């Protein structure tokens, strides 16, 4: 089952990192694969999956797009 069959609420960079790791593994990709395909360093992908809080948002969005993940936002209710 794909990690994103249903919308997923994320509350931290650690949760986002874990989601990225799950999706990457489901797609049979290594961290090096993702880094190469996204034109990023392997260190960036490692940091993203570990939930580092100071990563550049554009690069994070690039990785999400590469993995086929669409990010959305809505007002809290």
C-alpha positions in Angstrom: 0.0 0.0 0.0 1.3 3.4 -0.9 2.1 5.7 2.0 -0.1 8.4 0.5 -3.4 6.6 -0.4 -5.0 9.2 1.9 -4.0 12.8 2.7 -1.3 12.8 5.4 -1.2 15.5 8.1 2.4 16.3 9.0 3.3 18.3 12.2 7.1 18.2 12.0 10.1 18.0 9.8 10.8 14.5 11.3 7.4 13.3 10.1 8.1 14.7 6.6 11.5 13.0 6.5 10.0 9.7 7.5 7.3 10.0 4.8 10.0 10.8 2.2 12.0 7.7 3.3 8.9 5.5 3.1 8.0 6.7 -0.4 11.6 6.4 -1.6 11.8 2.9 -0.4 8.4 1.9 -1.9 9.7 3.2 -5.3 12.9 1.1 -4.9 15.2 4.1 -4.9 18.3 4.6 -2.8 19.2 8.0 -1.3 21.9 8.3 -3.9 19.3 7.7 -6.7 17.1 10.5 -5.4 20.0 12.8 -4.9 21.3 12.2 -8.5 17.8 12.5 -10.1 17.1 15.7 -8.2 20.5 17.2 -8.8 21.2 17.4 -5.1 23.9 16.0 -2.8 23.4 12.7 -1.0 23.9 14.7 2.3 20.8 16.7 1.5 18.6 13.6 1.1 20.0 12.1 4.3 19.3 15.4 6.2 15.8 15.6 4.7 15.0 12.0 5.8 16.4 12.7 9.3 14.1 15.7 9.6 16.7 18.5 9.6 14.8 21.7 10.2 16.9 24.2 8.2 16.8 22.7 4.7 16.0 24.9 1.7 12.3 24.6 0.9 12.8 24.7 -2.8 15.0 21.7 -2.7 12.6 19.9 -0.4 9.8 20.6 -2.9 12.0 19.3 -5.7 12.5 16.0 -3.9 8.8 15.7 -3.2 8.0 16.4 -6.9 10.5 13.8 -8.0 8.8 11.2 -5.8 5.4 12.2 -7.1 4.2 13.9 -3.9 2.1 17.0 -4.1 2.2 19.3 -1.1 -0.9 21.3 -0.1 -1.9 23.6 2.7 -5.1 24.6 4.3 -6.3 26.7 7.2 -6.5 25.0 10.5 -10.0 24.3 11.8 
